[in-house]
Amino acid sequence: MVENNGVDICSLTPIDSIRGEDEEETSQLHNLYDKAEKFVTGFKWCKKISCAYLGYGLGDILGVFLFEIEPSLPDVDACLWVIVGDIPSAYLVTDEAKNPADALKIYTKLFREWITAVRAGKSVKKLIPANAAPTEANAALLESRLDFLERNILPQVMLVQSSRGPRCE
């Protein structure tokens, strides 16, 4: 296991232990993992995945995964959150995101910055990539997904996180 920047690995589920509420959800969560794996290994700075965990999953809507990677370039973090689902895929460093709830909060903040820039007619080149044209229509679609995530899913993630008890060391 690589240095995980203080992320509580014990509160996460190893990929080979992913289980949903039923067979269908288990399959959906594995599909989200496959999507996250393809996303992170698609970058030239990811030599290989050393270890992966599910932080939070909801059917085929959202997956928050922690990847420990072997970087192929210097100055690349070896521990990253990867968020996928019915939203733009993204990776985040763990510096300020010590758990899945933190990762989702940062994710929504970064994509709200993208929406603000689009609506102001500013460049999005230095912002988190949304993998969509910077149009008002795409900003509105993303905003509705972020609103749903913050209103309906993030409170659930925070509840699950707080119910997992103290960190293990």
C-alpha positions in Angstrom: 0.0 0.0 0.0 1.3 3.4 -0.9 1.1 6.6 1.2 -2.5 7.5 1.3 -2.3 11.1 2.6 -4.4 10.4 5.7 -7.3 8.9 3.9 -9.1 6.4 6.1 -8.6 3.2 4.1 -10.4 1.1 6.7 -13.7 2.9 6.0 -13.5 1.9 2.3 -14.5 -1.3 0.6 -11.8 -3.2 -1.3 -12.9 -3.7 -5.0 -13.1 -7.4 -4.7 -15.6 -7.1 -1.8 -18.0 -4.8 -3.6 -21.6 -5.9 -2.9 -24.8 -4.0 -3.7 -28.2 -4.5 -2.1 -28.9 -7.1 -4.8 -27.3 -8.7 -7.9 -28.3 -5.8 -10.2 -26.8 -3.1 -8.0 -23.7 -5.3 -7.5 -23.3 -5.4 -11.3 -23.9 -1.7 -11.6 -21.2 -0.9 -9.0 -18.7 -3.2 -10.8 -19.6 -1.4 -14.0 -18.9 1.9 -12.3 -15.6 0.6 -11.1 -14.7 -0.5 -14.7 -15.5 3.0 -15.9 -13.3 4.5 -13.1 -10.5 2.1 -13.9 -10.6 2.9 -17.6 -10.7 6.6 -16.8 -7.6 6.7 -14.5 -5.5 4.3 -16.6 -6.3 6.4 -19.7 -3.9 9.0 -18.4 -0.2 8.7 -19.4 0.8 9.5 -15.8 -0.8 6.2 -14.5 1.5 3.3 -15.0 -0.7 0.9 -13.2 -3.3 0.6 -10.4 -1.8 -0.9 -7.2 -5.0 -1.0 -5.2 -8.6 0.3 -5.5 -11.5 0.8 -3.0 -15.1 1.8 -3.2 -15.8 4.8 -1.0 -19.5 5.2 -2.0 -21.7 3.8 -4.7 -25.2 4.2 -5.7 -26.3 1.8 -8.5 -25.3 3.2 -11.8 -25.7 6.8 -10.7 -22.5 7.5 -8.8 -19.3 5.8 -7.7 -16.6 7.3 -5.6 -13.4 5.3 -5.7 -10.0 5.6 -4.2 -7.1 4.5 -6.4 -3.6 3.8 -5.3 -1.5 4.0 -8.5 2.0 3.6 -9.6 2.7 6.9 -11.3 4.8 6.9 -14.5 5.7 10.6 -14.2 7.3 12.4 -11.3 5.2 14.7 -9.1 2.0 12.7 -9.6 0.1 11.8 -6.5 -0.1 8.0 -5.9 -3.4 8.2 -4.2 -6.4 9.7 -6.0 -10.2 9.8 -5.7 -12.0 9.0 -8.9 -15.7 10.0 -9.3 -17.8 8.5 -12.1 -21.4 7.9 -12.9 -24.2 10.0 -14.5 -21.9 13.0 -14.1 -18.5 14.0 -15.7 -15.7 11.7 -14.6 -13.0 13.3 -12.6 -10.0 12.6 -10.4 -9.0 14.5 -7.3 -6.0 14.5 -5.1 -6.5 13.5 -1.5 -4.8 16.5 0.2 -8.1 18.0 1.3 -10.4 15.0 0.7 -9.9 12.5 3.4 -13.1 10.6 2.8 -15.8 10.2 0.0 -17.9 13.0 1.4 -15.0 15.4 1.2 -14.2 14.3 -2.3 -17.8 14.9 -3.4 -17.8 18.4 -1.8 -14.7 19.3 -3.7 -16.0 17.8 -6.9 -19.2 19.9 -6.8 -17.2 23.0 -5.9 -14.8 22.5 -8.9 -17.6 21.9 -11.3 -19.6 24.9 -10.0 -16.6 27.0 -10.9 -16.7 25.5 -14.4 -20.4 26.4 -14.6 -19.7 30.0 -13.4 -17.0 30.4 -16.0 -19.1 29.2 -18.8 -22.0 31.5 -17.9 -19.6 34.4 -17.6 -18.1 33.6 -21.0 -14.7 33.0 -19.5 -12.2 30.3 -20.5 -12.5 26.9 -18.8 -9.0 25.7 -19.9 -7.5 25.9 -16.4 -10.6 24.5 -14.7 -11.6 20.9 -14.0 -12.4 19.3 -17.4 -16.1 18.6 -17.9 -15.5 16.7 -21.2 -18.3 18.7 -22.7 -18.5 21.9 -24.7 -18.6 25.0 -22.5 -22.2 25.9 -23.5 -25.1 27.2 -21.4 -27.0 24.1 -22.2 -24.2 21.9 -20.8 -23.8 24.1 -17.8 -27.5 23.8 -17.1 -27.4 20.0 -17.4 -24.4 19.8 -15.1 -25.9 22.2 -12.6 -29.1 20.1 -12.3 -26.9 17.0 -11.7 -24.8 18.8 -9.1 -28.0 20.1 -7.4 -29.4 16.6 -7.2 -26.1 15.3 -5.9 -25.8 17.9 -3.2 -29.5 17.7 -2.2 -30.0 13.9 -2.3 -26.8 12.0 -2.4 -24.2 14.0 -0.4 -26.2 13.9 2.8 -26.4 10.1 2.4 -22.7 9.9 1.9 -22.1 12.0 4.9 -24.4 9.8 7.0 -22.7 6.6 5.8 -19.3 8.2 6.6 -20.2 9.2 10.1 -21.8 5.8 10.8 -18.5 4.0 10.0 -17.0 5.0 13.3 -13.5 6.0 14.2 -10.5 5.8 11.9 -8.3 2.7 12.1 -4.6 3.3 12.1 
